[in-house]
């Protein structure tokens, strides 16, 4: 997976969520460098599980979880940061069709 450059250094986590709401962390703390492309690689077992699952799967990409997300929002609210540096995106994982 390729992530486009962002204007700050951060770490991102990838969480898998199925259509029933079950979640698991696939990859933690991928280092993202300011203004650089980032590539995230999944291992063979992770891809196999995504491909063979009967349920729809979604990948949640985020950089601030739990207390870090709240701290980021509070810093913006207090004027300590010019903009939030929290990022969240949901991507549906599509299986190959025959």
N, C-alpha and C positions, 0 to 999 in steps of 0.2 A: 504494500500500500504506500502511496506517495502522498506526503503532506506538503503543501505549498509553504513557502517561507512566512514567518510571522515576525513582527518587529520587537521581539523580546526572547530571552532564553527561558525555557520552561521544560518540564517533564510531562509526558502524557501517559495515560493508562488506556488499555483497550479492554472493555467489558463486553462479554457476550450475553445477550438476553434473548430467550426464546419467546414464542407467542403466548406461552402460559405464564410468563413472568419470572421464570427461573433464570438466575444470573450467575455468572462466574467470571473471574478476572482471567483474561487470556495472557496479557502482557502488562507488566508494570514498569514505570519509570523509564520510558524511552526518552533519551535526551534530545531536545529540539534546540538547535542553535539559532540565534538571532539572524534573520535574513538568509537562511540556508534551507535548501530542500532537505526533507527528512524521509527516509525509507524505512518502513516497518515490515519485518519479515515474520511470517507465521511458520511454525514447524509443521512437518508432515502430519503428525497426529492431530493437531488443531484443525488443519484443513480437511482431513478425513472426517472428523466429527461434524464439521460444518456441512460438508457435502452429503453425508449419509443420514443426517437427521431428517426425520419426517416432518418436524415442525419448522416453521419459518424462524430464521435467526436474524438478529440485528446486532450490529457492532456499535457500541457506544464509545466514542473517543472523547476523553476529557482530560483536562490538566489539573484542575483543582477539585479535590474531593473532600468531603467532610469539613473539618475546621478551616482548611485552606480556602475553600469556597466562601465561607462566611467572612473570613479575614479580608479577602480580596474585596468583597462587596462593601464591607465596613470602611476600608481604606479609601475607596472611591467616595463613599458618602461623607467622610470626614475631610475630603479634599487632599488627602495624602498621596493620591495617585490621580493622574489626569483621565484615565480610562480603565475599565476593568481588564484584567489579563486572564480571566477565566474563559475557557472555551469548552463547548460541548457540541457534539454532532452525533446524529444517529444515521447509520447506513444499513440498509437491508442487504443481507448476503443472499445473492441469487445463485441457485445451482445451475450447472450447465444443462441445457436441454439436449435430448438425443436427436 
